[in-house]
Amino acid sequence: MQNHPEITPFRQRVFDALLEVPCGYVTTYGALARRINCGSARAVGGALRHNPLAPEVPCHRVVASDLTIGFMFCLTQHMQRGSLRNEHCQLSTVDCRL
């Protein structure tokens, strides 16, 4: 993953933290930012916007703080919901990890 030209050191930190979220669970942009000691959920979103490794780096497992599905540049909302459904993740009862 480190040899990919689009992956900066910051994006690498975001992707590594995201890989810790198990299948069937989601995390929020804010929780991911706290995990890597970054003060900005938007910066995390920006890093995920440039995820050339989806679905191996599962950006579909990141949702808004109110657990709504937003627009992921790597996926449409419909595809993100489908990916989470395939992992048996129900946003109404989700345990936000990290």
N, C-alpha and C positions, 0 to 999 in steps of 0.2 A: 504494500500500500504506500510506503514512503516514496517510492520511485515515480509515482504518478505526478505529472507536472502541475496539476491543479491543486494538489494537496499541500497547503502551507503548514507550518508547525502548529498554528492555532487550529486549523481545520483538523489536523491529526489528533489533537487533544479532544476535540468535540467528537470525532468519529470513534476514538478509543473508548470514551465514556459511554457513548451510545451503544457500543457493542456489549456493554455490561447489562443492558436492559434485556431480560429474558423474553423469549417468545411468549405471547399471550398477555404481556404487560405493556404499559405505556409510561412515559415520563413527560414532564412539561419542559418547555424551553427554559423557564426559570430554574427548575430543579437541575437541569443539565448544566446551566450556567454556574450555579452554586457548586456543583460537583467538581468543576474544573477551575474554581476560584475566579470566575469571570463575573463582573458585575452587570452584564448586559444579556438579557434573554434575546434581544434583537440581534446581537452579534452571533449568538448561537444559531438563530434562524438564518442569518446570512451565510454562515458556514454550511448549513444543511442545504441551502439553496444551490450550493455548488458541490453537491455530492455526486461525483462521477461513478460511485461504486454501489449505488442502489441496485438491487435490494440487499446486497451483501452487508452493507452498512445500512441498517433498517430505519431510514428517516420516517417511515410511516408510523413508527412507535412514539413519535413526539407529537404532543397535542398542546393546545392552549391551556392556560392556567384554570379555565373553567371547564376543562375537559372537552371542549368542542374541537372538531376537526377543522383546521384552517386550510388554506391553499398551500400545498407543498409543490414546489417547483419540479420535484422529481415524480410527483404523482398528482392526478386529479383527485378531488374529494371522493368521487365514486371509487376510484382505484384504492385510495387509502382506506376507506371503509371496508372494501373487499379484502384487502390484505389483513386488516385487523380481525375481520370475521373469520378468515381462514386460520388465524392463530387462536381462535376461540376467545377473543378479547371482547368484553362487553364494557363499553365506556361508562355505563351507569353504575357499575360496581367495581370499577378498576382500582387497583392499588398502585398509586404512582410510586415507582421505584426510583432510587438514587437519592 
